[in-house]
Amino acid sequence: MSFTIVETMTPEPPSAHAREHMVAMRDGVELATDVHLPDNSTAHSAILVRTCYDKSSRYTALSFEAEYYRARGFAFVTQDVRGKFRSGGETVPYAHDVADGYDTVDWIVRQPWSNGRVGVTGQSYYGFTTWAAVASGHPAIKAAVPMVTGIDMGAGHVGSQWGQQIPYLAGLNDLLQIWTDHNGYLAEIDWSAGSAEDIVAAARARIGECRAATDMLRRSVDQGWYNPYGDRHPYHTTSVPILHWQNWYDPGLAPLGLRDWRHFRSLAGPRDLHYLRVGSADHSGYLLQDVGAGDERNPYLSGAALAEKIETECAEVADFFDEHVNGVRPATPRPRARWHVGHVGWQSSQEYPPPSRALTFHLSAHGTGTCALNRDPDAEATTLTWTHDPDHPVPSSTDIEAIWYLLAAWPDERDLAERVDVLTFRSEPLAGHLDFAGQPVLTGQVSFSAPSTHIVAKLQDVHPDGTTRPISWGRAVLSRAAGGSLNLALDDNAYRLRKGHRLQVQIQSSDFPHSAVHPGTDGNPWLTTERTPSTQGLTVGGSTGARLVLPVITATESPDDAAH
């Protein structure tokens, strides 16, 4: 069996401090909604969170966050989205959240404890519901803090443009476990046991139809763009202050969120409504500074770590809502962008990315043990080749669940350099610290024998003892029709490569099971069972050889956490 249930997640008991209401939406479906009120009896601004992960669960920790927000004077309203846990309706992600967000806010402002002002926030999928509420245009919404999410996460989650983007099996994994029915499931899935269609069928036989997964496979046939906002897409309708909250070590969603930030900052009018906060943490909030500390620093497992996370992160959210919902001017003006440099500390600037200088490294065919990453190009051009075998793909360095807990399981990827289907380019030890902030850019010319190919690139920090940590990722689909030119902006990070460490770039054509495997044909990678090996080539050296450009900055030590 390729789909085995490990645990079924059913609704957990509600908080003793909350009153649960069944709130009717415009079509009559009722959504389970908890209201946590401050102790005084005055009217309050509300903070709304709409989640698919059980509003009462230890996993979301919303009942713990509620105590903080209550103490800050906010009514805290949490809701199971349609089709999940205690709420009614069909279990389908994205489709109803704009309307349901509007209707829930409309219910809030009619309550006697409401002062008519609402802020919306949430993480991951409930970061999407934050954007959906903003898109609804309800006039009571005065500000929003979407966290570790992206406006268009649905386009890759339940839509599939596999001809343009490498398909994400981690997204399908989430659909099957979260979006099959009102409960949730923790499952062991053997992704090598057939096509994605076979996996979905195995899950269907075990726990029932997952409409979202079935629809995703259907959409993959025509590769149409999926837009759950209708004519209310936030790129064109946002008119309230937004704090974009991201974490560098979240390759699943941070790239989308940083793209949103860049979009809004490119606009002449609304740009000043937008603020940025990016930490050196993974999707779950595990911090770079805590790598190696184990479960005692994991907020999902440690009560002390959770309490610390709430005191720091909920404080930032509450401060933003105090300023933009309640009109309380901060003692110190809010910086436009606040971002953490790994191994240095927090920085702030009026723009992100900050000013930088381009530092170029050339990929070289020469080197000891691996290929080299040099400041000067090889005099002669060389083509380095590797074979992509879809039946023996390059393995992901963590399991498929750990992509969301990447720093808690921060992998040592040194062994990948031994694989013949991975090109590895490594610099000499750095003579001094090297700080960068922004998107590293990899360019080059790639040849391939198949009609198209996947390119997966990683930027890595090689420690003096050989430990190899990933710090940025890039993914591209190249086709013969579009030519083999690679111009790949890797994921954003702000990071210090320390003296004596080496910079490394790895290039491969698969990352399984995080991503679906290219079949080596022009077939749909979600559905096809026909697979064949293909040969790729990368030109290095000469005037047009592959190169990596780093956006190098001068970082300032931060006294509160300079060692992190």
C-alpha positions as CSV (number, residue, x, y, z in Angstrom):
1,M,0.0,0.0,0.0
2,S,1.4,3.4,-1.0
3,F,-0.7,5.3,1.5
4,T,-0.7,4.2,5.1
5,I,-2.5,6.1,7.9
6,V,-0.2,6.9,10.9
7,E,-2.6,9.1,12.8
8,T,-6.1,10.7,12.3
9,M,-6.4,14.2,13.6
10,T,-9.9,15.0,15.0
11,P,-11.1,18.2,16.6
12,E,-9.4,19.0,19.9
13,P,-11.3,20.4,22.9
14,P,-12.0,24.1,22.6
15,S,-10.3,26.6,24.9
16,A,-12.0,27.2,28.3
17,H,-11.7,30.9,27.7
18,A,-13.5,30.9,24.4
19,R,-17.1,30.9,23.4
20,E,-17.8,29.0,20.3
21,H,-20.4,30.2,17.8
22,M,-21.7,28.6,14.6
23,V,-21.6,31.6,12.2
24,A,-23.8,31.3,9.1
25,M,-22.3,32.2,5.7
26,R,-24.4,33.7,2.9
27,D,-25.2,30.3,1.5
28,G,-26.3,29.0,5.0
29,V,-23.2,26.9,5.7
30,E,-22.2,27.4,9.4
31,L,-18.5,27.8,10.4
32,A,-17.3,27.1,13.9
33,T,-15.9,30.3,15.3
34,D,-14.2,30.9,18.7
35,V,-14.3,34.4,20.3
36,H,-11.7,35.2,23.0
37,L,-12.6,38.5,24.7
38,P,-10.5,40.7,27.0
39,D,-11.7,40.8,30.6
40,N,-13.1,44.3,30.4
41,S,-16.5,45.0,28.9
42,T,-15.6,47.8,26.5
43,A,-15.8,47.4,22.7
44,H,-12.7,46.0,21.1
45,S,-10.8,45.8,17.8
46,A,-10.8,42.2,16.6
47,I,-8.0,40.0,15.2
48,L,-9.4,37.3,12.9
49,V,-7.6,34.0,12.1
50,R,-9.3,31.5,9.7
51,T,-7.5,28.1,9.7
52,C,-7.8,24.6,8.2
53,Y,-5.7,23.1,10.9
54,D,-8.2,23.1,13.8
55,K,-8.6,26.4,15.6
56,S,-8.4,24.5,19.0
57,S,-5.3,22.4,18.3
58,R,-2.0,22.5,20.0
59,Y,-0.5,22.5,16.4
60,T,-2.0,26.0,15.6
61,A,-1.5,27.2,19.2
62,L,-4.2,29.8,18.6
63,S,-5.7,29.3,22.1
64,F,-2.2,30.2,23.5
65,E,-1.9,33.2,21.2
66,A,-5.4,34.3,22.3
67,E,-4.2,34.9,25.9
68,Y,-1.6,37.3,24.6
69,Y,-3.9,39.2,22.4
70,R,-6.6,39.4,25.1
71,A,-4.0,40.9,27.4
72,R,-3.2,43.5,24.7
73,G,-6.9,44.5,24.5
74,F,-7.9,42.7,21.3
75,A,-10.9,40.4,20.7
76,F,-9.3,37.3,19.2
77,V,-11.5,35.4,16.7
78,T,-10.5,32.0,15.3
79,Q,-12.4,29.9,12.9
80,D,-12.3,26.5,11.2
81,V,-12.6,27.2,7.5
82,R,-15.4,25.6,5.5
83,G,-15.2,21.8,5.4
84,K,-12.7,21.4,8.2
85,F,-13.1,20.0,11.7
86,R,-16.2,21.6,13.4
87,S,-17.3,23.7,10.4
88,G,-19.9,22.6,7.9
89,G,-19.6,22.6,4.1
90,E,-17.6,20.8,1.5
91,T,-13.9,20.2,2.0
92,V,-12.4,22.1,-0.9
93,P,-9.5,24.6,-0.4
94,Y,-9.4,28.2,-1.7
95,A,-12.7,28.3,-3.5
96,H,-14.9,29.9,-0.7
97,D,-12.4,31.9,1.4
98,V,-13.0,35.3,-0.2
99,A,-16.7,35.2,0.4
100,D,-16.4,33.4,3.8
101,G,-13.8,36.0,5.0
102,Y,-16.1,38.8,4.1
103,D,-19.1,37.2,5.8
104,T,-17.1,36.4,9.0
105,V,-15.9,40.0,9.3
106,D,-19.5,41.2,8.7
107,W,-20.6,39.0,11.6
108,I,-17.8,40.3,13.8
109,V,-18.7,44.0,13.4
110,R,-22.3,43.3,14.3
111,Q,-21.4,41.9,17.7
112,P,-21.8,44.1,20.8
113,W,-18.2,43.7,21.8
114,S,-16.9,44.9,18.4
115,N,-15.8,48.5,17.8
116,G,-16.1,47.9,14.0
117,R,-12.3,47.6,13.3
118,V,-10.7,44.3,12.3
119,G,-7.1,43.1,11.6
120,V,-6.6,39.7,9.8
121,T,-3.6,37.4,10.2
122,G,-2.5,33.8,9.8
123,Q,0.2,31.5,8.7
124,S,0.6,29.2,5.7
125,Y,-2.9,28.3,4.4
126,Y,-4.4,30.7,6.9
127,G,-2.0,33.3,5.6
128,F,-3.9,32.7,2.3
129,T,-7.2,33.2,4.1
130,T,-5.7,36.5,5.3
131,W,-5.2,37.6,1.8
132,A,-8.6,36.3,0.8
133,A,-10.2,38.5,3.5
134,V,-8.2,41.5,2.3
135,A,-9.4,40.7,-1.3
136,S,-13.0,40.6,-0.1
137,G,-12.8,44.4,0.4
138,H,-14.8,44.5,3.6
139,P,-14.5,48.1,4.9
140,A,-14.0,47.0,8.5
141,I,-10.6,45.4,7.6
142,K,-8.0,48.0,8.5
143,A,-4.7,46.0,8.3
144,A,-3.3,42.5,7.7
145,V,-0.3,40.4,8.6
146,P,-0.1,37.4,6.1
147,M,2.6,35.1,7.4
148,V,4.8,32.5,5.6
149,T,2.4,32.4,2.7
150,G,1.9,33.8,-0.8
151,I,-1.0,35.4,-2.6
152,D,-0.9,32.8,-5.4
153,M,-0.1,29.7,-3.4
154,G,-3.3,28.1,-4.8
155,A,-2.0,28.3,-8.3
156,G,0.7,25.8,-7.5
157,H,-1.2,23.9,-4.9
158,V,-4.4,23.0,-6.7
159,G,-3.4,24.2,-10.1
160,S,-0.5,22.8,-12.1
161,Q,1.5,24.6,-14.8
162,W,4.1,21.9,-15.0
163,G,5.4,23.2,-18.3
164,Q,6.5,26.4,-16.5
165,Q,7.1,25.3,-12.9
166,I,8.5,22.1,-11.4
167,P,5.6,20.3,-9.8
168,Y,5.6,20.2,-6.1
169,L,4.8,16.8,-4.5
170,A,5.0,18.4,-1.1
171,G,1.8,20.3,-2.1
172,L,0.0,17.1,-3.1
173,N,1.1,15.5,0.1
174,D,-0.6,18.4,2.0
175,L,-3.8,18.0,-0.1
176,L,-4.2,14.3,0.7
177,Q,-3.6,14.7,4.4
178,I,-5.4,17.9,5.1
179,W,-8.0,18.4,2.4
180,T,-9.7,14.9,2.0
181,D,-12.4,15.4,4.7
182,H,-13.2,17.3,7.9
183,N,-10.4,15.5,9.8
184,G,-6.7,15.6,9.1
185,Y,-4.3,12.7,8.6
186,L,-0.7,12.0,9.2
187,A,0.2,9.4,6.5
188,E,3.2,7.5,5.3
189,I,3.2,7.8,1.5
190,D,5.5,5.8,-0.9
191,W,5.9,8.3,-3.6
192,S,7.9,5.9,-5.7
193,A,4.9,3.5,-5.9
194,G,3.5,4.7,-9.3
195,S,2.4,8.0,-10.7
196,A,0.8,10.8,-8.7
197,E,-2.5,9.5,-10.1
198,D,-1.8,6.1,-8.5
199,I,-1.0,7.7,-5.2
200,V,-4.2,9.7,-5.2
201,A,-6.1,6.5,-6.0
202,A,-4.4,4.7,-3.1
203,A,-5.4,7.5,-0.7
204,R,-9.0,7.4,-2.1
205,A,-9.2,3.7,-1.3
206,R,-7.9,4.3,2.2
207,I,-9.7,7.5,3.4
208,G,-12.0,8.6,0.6
209,E,-12.1,11.1,-2.3
210,C,-9.9,14.1,-2.0
211,R,-11.6,16.4,-4.4
212,A,-8.8,19.0,-4.3
213,A,-6.2,16.4,-5.4
214,T,-8.5,15.0,-8.1
215,D,-9.2,18.5,-9.4
216,M,-5.4,19.3,-9.4
217,L,-4.7,16.3,-11.6
218,R,-7.5,17.3,-13.9
219,R,-6.2,20.9,-14.1
220,S,-2.7,19.6,-15.0
221,V,-4.0,18.4,-18.4
222,D,-4.6,22.0,-19.7
223,Q,-2.3,23.8,-17.2
224,G,-4.6,26.7,-16.8
225,W,-3.9,29.4,-14.2
226,Y,-5.9,28.9,-11.0
227,N,-7.2,32.1,-9.4
228,P,-9.5,31.8,-6.4
229,Y,-10.0,35.6,-6.1
230,G,-12.2,36.2,-9.2
231,D,-11.9,39.9,-10.1
232,R,-10.7,40.6,-6.5
233,H,-7.0,39.5,-6.9
234,P,-5.0,41.3,-4.1
235,Y,-2.4,42.6,-6.6
236,H,-5.1,45.0,-7.9
237,T,-7.4,45.5,-5.0
238,T,-5.3,45.8,-1.8
239,S,-5.9,49.1,0.0
240,V,-4.9,48.5,3.6
241,P,-1.5,48.4,5.4
242,I,0.2,45.0,5.0
243,L,3.0,43.5,7.0
244,H,4.5,40.8,4.8
245,W,6.0,38.2,7.2
246,Q,8.4,35.6,5.7
247,N,11.2,33.3,6.8
248,W,14.2,32.6,4.6
249,Y,14.3,28.9,5.2
250,D,10.9,28.2,3.7
251,P,11.5,27.1,0.1
252,G,7.9,26.1,-0.2
253,L,6.3,29.5,0.2
254,A,8.8,32.3,0.9
255,P,9.6,32.8,-2.8
256,L,5.9,33.6,-3.4
257,G,5.7,35.9,-0.5
258,L,8.9,37.8,-1.5
259,R,7.4,38.1,-5.0
260,D,4.3,39.7,-3.5
261,W,6.5,42.2,-1.6
262,R,8.4,43.2,-4.8
263,H,5.1,43.6,-6.7
264,F,3.6,46.0,-4.2
265,R,6.8,48.0,-3.8
266,S,7.0,48.4,-7.6
267,L,3.6,50.3,-7.6
268,A,3.7,54.1,-7.5
269,G,0.6,54.6,-5.3
270,P,0.0,51.7,-2.8
271,R,3.7,50.9,-2.2
272,D,3.8,52.8,1.1
273,L,1.0,50.6,2.6
274,H,3.5,47.7,2.6
275,Y,6.1,46.6,5.2
276,L,8.4,43.6,5.3
277,R,9.6,41.3,8.2
278,V,11.8,38.3,7.3
279,G,13.5,36.1,9.8
280,S,16.2,33.5,9.7
281,A,13.7,30.7,10.4
282,D,11.9,27.9,8.6
283,H,8.2,27.6,7.8
284,S,7.4,26.4,11.3
285,G,9.3,29.2,13.0
286,Y,12.4,27.1,14.1
287,L,15.3,29.6,14.2
288,L,18.7,29.3,12.5
289,Q,20.3,30.2,15.9
290,D,18.7,27.1,17.4
291,V,20.0,24.6,14.9
292,G,21.3,21.6,16.9
293,A,19.3,22.4,20.0
294,G,16.7,19.8,19.2
295,D,13.1,19.6,20.3
296,E,13.6,21.9,23.3
297,R,13.7,24.8,20.9
298,N,10.9,23.6,18.7
299,P,7.7,25.6,19.4
300,Y,5.5,22.7,18.2
301,L,7.0,20.4,20.8
302,S,8.3,22.7,23.7
303,G,6.0,24.8,25.9
304,A,8.9,27.1,26.8
305,A,9.8,27.6,23.1
306,L,6.2,28.3,22.2
307,A,5.8,30.8,25.0
308,E,8.9,32.7,23.8
309,K,7.7,32.6,20.3
310,I,4.3,34.1,21.3
311,E,5.9,36.8,23.4
312,T,8.1,37.9,20.5
313,E,6.1,37.3,17.4
314,C,2.6,38.0,18.7
315,A,4.0,41.3,20.1
316,E,5.1,42.3,16.6
317,V,1.7,41.5,15.2
318,A,-0.1,43.3,18.0
319,D,2.2,46.4,17.6
320,F,1.3,46.5,13.8
321,F,-2.4,46.3,14.6
322,D,-2.2,48.9,17.4
323,E,-0.6,51.2,14.8
324,H,-2.8,50.5,11.8
325,V,-6.1,49.3,13.3
326,N,-6.2,51.3,16.5
327,G,-4.3,54.4,15.4
328,V,-1.7,54.2,18.2
329,R,1.5,55.9,17.0
330,P,4.6,53.9,17.9
331,A,7.3,55.5,20.0
332,T,9.8,54.8,17.3
333,P,8.8,55.0,13.6
334,R,8.4,51.6,12.0
335,P,11.1,50.7,9.5
336,R,9.9,49.8,6.0
337,A,11.8,46.6,6.0
338,R,13.2,44.5,8.9
339,W,15.2,41.4,8.0
340,H,17.6,39.1,9.7
341,V,21.1,38.3,8.5
342,G,22.0,34.7,9.4
343,H,24.9,34.6,11.9
344,V,24.8,38.4,12.4
345,G,21.4,39.7,13.5
346,W,18.5,42.0,12.6
347,Q,18.8,44.8,10.1
348,S,16.4,47.4,8.9
349,S,16.2,49.5,5.8
350,Q,13.9,51.7,3.8
351,E,14.0,49.2,0.9
352,Y,14.5,45.5,0.6
353,P,16.7,44.3,-1.0
354,P,19.2,46.8,0.4
355,P,21.9,48.4,-1.7
356,S,24.5,45.8,-2.7
357,R,27.4,45.2,-5.0
358,A,27.5,42.3,-7.5
359,L,30.1,39.7,-6.7
360,T,30.6,37.2,-9.6
361,F,31.8,33.7,-9.2
362,H,32.5,31.6,-12.4
363,L,31.7,27.9,-12.5
364,S,34.8,26.1,-13.5
365,A,35.5,22.6,-14.8
366,H,38.7,22.4,-12.7
367,G,39.0,21.7,-9.0
368,T,40.2,19.1,-6.5
369,G,37.5,16.5,-5.9
370,T,34.7,18.7,-7.2
371,C,34.5,21.4,-9.8
372,A,35.5,24.9,-8.8
373,L,33.8,28.2,-8.1
374,N,36.4,30.9,-9.1
375,R,36.5,34.7,-9.3
376,D,37.9,34.4,-12.9
377,P,36.5,32.2,-15.7
378,D,38.4,29.3,-17.3
379,A,40.1,30.4,-20.5
380,E,38.4,27.7,-22.6
381,A,34.8,26.8,-22.7
382,T,33.9,23.2,-21.6
383,T,30.6,21.4,-21.5
384,L,30.0,19.4,-18.3
385,T,27.3,16.7,-18.6
386,W,25.2,14.7,-16.3
387,T,22.4,12.1,-16.9
388,H,19.0,12.4,-15.4
389,D,17.5,9.0,-14.8
390,P,13.8,9.4,-13.8
391,D,13.8,5.9,-12.2
392,H,16.8,6.8,-10.0
393,P,16.3,10.5,-9.2
394,V,18.5,12.6,-6.9
395,P,17.0,12.2,-3.4
396,S,15.8,15.1,-1.4
397,S,18.1,15.7,1.6
398,T,15.1,15.6,4.0
399,D,11.8,13.7,4.0
400,I,8.8,15.3,2.4
401,E,7.3,16.5,5.7
402,A,10.6,18.1,6.9
403,I,10.5,20.7,4.1
404,W,8.2,22.7,6.5
405,Y,10.6,22.1,9.4
406,L,13.8,22.6,7.5
407,L,16.0,24.1,10.2
408,A,14.8,21.7,12.8
409,A,16.2,19.0,10.5
410,W,18.8,21.1,8.7
411,P,20.4,18.6,6.5
412,D,24.0,18.0,5.9
413,E,24.2,17.6,2.1
414,R,27.9,16.7,1.7
415,D,27.1,13.3,0.3
416,L,25.3,14.7,-2.8
417,A,28.7,15.8,-4.1
418,E,29.6,12.2,-4.6
419,R,26.7,11.7,-7.1
420,V,27.5,11.6,-10.9
421,D,24.1,13.2,-11.6
422,V,24.9,16.3,-9.5
423,L,27.3,19.0,-10.7
424,T,29.2,20.5,-7.7
425,F,31.2,23.7,-7.8
426,R,33.1,24.8,-4.7
427,S,35.1,27.9,-3.9
428,E,38.3,28.1,-1.9
429,P,38.0,28.9,1.8
430,L,36.9,32.5,2.3
431,A,39.5,34.9,3.5
432,G,37.0,36.9,5.4
433,H,33.2,37.1,6.2
434,L,31.0,37.5,3.1
435,D,27.5,38.9,3.7
436,F,24.8,38.9,1.1
437,A,21.1,39.9,1.0
438,G,18.7,39.4,-1.9
439,Q,18.6,36.8,-4.6
440,P,21.7,35.1,-5.9
441,V,21.5,34.8,-9.7
442,L,22.7,31.8,-11.7
443,T,23.2,32.2,-15.4
444,G,24.5,29.8,-18.1
445,Q,23.7,27.8,-21.2
446,V,22.2,24.4,-20.7
447,S,21.7,21.7,-23.4
448,F,19.5,18.6,-23.0
449,S,18.4,15.6,-25.0
450,A,14.8,15.6,-23.9
451,P,12.1,18.1,-25.2
452,S,12.5,19.8,-21.8
453,T,14.3,19.4,-18.5
454,H,14.2,20.4,-14.9
455,I,17.0,22.4,-13.3
456,V,17.3,22.4,-9.5
457,A,20.1,24.6,-8.1
458,K,21.3,25.0,-4.5
459,L,23.5,27.5,-2.9
460,Q,25.3,25.9,0.1
461,D,27.6,26.8,2.9
462,V,30.5,24.3,3.3
463,H,31.9,24.4,6.8
464,P,35.6,23.7,7.5
465,D,34.7,20.2,8.7
466,G,32.8,19.5,5.5
467,T,29.3,19.9,6.8
468,T,27.3,21.3,3.9
469,R,24.1,23.3,4.6
470,P,21.6,24.6,2.0
471,I,21.0,28.3,2.2
472,S,19.2,29.1,-1.1
473,W,17.3,27.2,-3.8
474,G,16.4,27.7,-7.4
475,R,14.1,25.8,-9.8
476,A,13.5,26.1,-13.5
477,V,11.8,24.3,-16.4
478,L,13.8,24.7,-19.6
479,S,12.4,23.7,-23.0
480,R,14.0,23.4,-26.4
481,A,11.3,25.7,-27.8
482,A,12.5,28.5,-25.5
483,G,16.2,27.7,-25.9
484,G,18.6,26.5,-23.2
485,S,19.5,29.9,-21.6
486,L,19.4,29.7,-17.8
487,N,18.8,33.0,-16.0
488,L,17.7,31.7,-12.6
489,A,17.1,34.0,-9.6
490,L,17.5,31.8,-6.5
491,D,15.4,32.3,-3.4
492,D,16.1,35.3,-1.2
493,N,18.3,35.0,1.8
494,A,20.3,37.4,4.0
495,Y,23.3,35.4,5.3
496,R,26.9,35.6,6.5
497,L,29.3,33.1,4.9
498,R,31.9,33.0,7.6
499,K,35.7,33.2,7.2
500,G,37.2,29.8,6.4
501,H,33.9,28.5,5.0
502,R,33.4,27.7,1.3
503,L,30.6,28.7,-1.0
504,Q,29.1,25.9,-3.1
505,V,26.7,25.6,-6.0
506,Q,25.0,22.3,-6.9
507,I,23.0,21.7,-10.1
508,Q,20.8,18.7,-10.7
509,S,17.6,17.7,-12.6
510,S,15.6,16.2,-9.7
511,D,14.8,16.6,-6.0
512,F,12.6,13.6,-5.1
513,P,10.2,13.4,-3.3
514,H,10.0,17.1,-2.7
515,S,9.3,17.6,-6.4
516,A,7.8,15.4,-9.1
517,V,10.3,13.8,-11.4
518,H,10.7,14.9,-15.0
519,P,9.9,11.9,-17.1
520,G,12.5,12.6,-19.8
521,T,9.7,12.9,-22.4
522,D,7.2,15.6,-23.2
523,G,4.6,13.8,-21.0
524,N,2.7,15.2,-18.1
525,P,4.9,14.4,-15.0
526,W,1.8,14.1,-12.8
527,L,0.2,11.4,-15.0
528,T,2.6,9.7,-17.4
529,T,4.2,6.3,-16.7
530,E,6.6,6.5,-19.7
531,R,10.1,7.5,-18.5
532,T,13.4,7.6,-20.2
533,P,16.9,8.9,-19.1
534,S,18.1,12.2,-20.6
535,T,21.5,13.9,-20.9
536,Q,22.1,17.5,-19.8
537,G,25.1,19.7,-20.4
538,L,26.3,23.0,-18.8
539,T,28.8,25.2,-20.5
540,V,31.5,26.6,-18.2
541,G,34.5,28.8,-19.0
542,G,35.1,31.2,-21.8
543,S,33.1,34.4,-22.3
544,T,29.6,32.8,-22.0
545,G,30.3,30.2,-19.2
546,A,28.0,29.8,-16.3
547,R,28.3,32.2,-13.4
548,L,26.8,33.0,-10.0
549,V,26.3,36.6,-8.9
550,L,25.9,37.3,-5.2
551,P,24.3,40.6,-3.9
552,V,27.0,41.4,-1.3
553,I,26.3,43.9,1.5
554,T,28.1,45.3,4.5
555,A,26.2,44.0,7.5
556,T,26.3,45.7,10.9
557,E,26.7,43.6,14.1
558,S,23.5,43.7,16.1
559,P,24.2,43.7,19.9
560,D,21.2,41.7,20.9
561,D,21.9,38.7,18.7
562,A,25.2,39.1,16.9
563,A,26.2,35.5,17.5
564,H,23.0,34.0,15.8
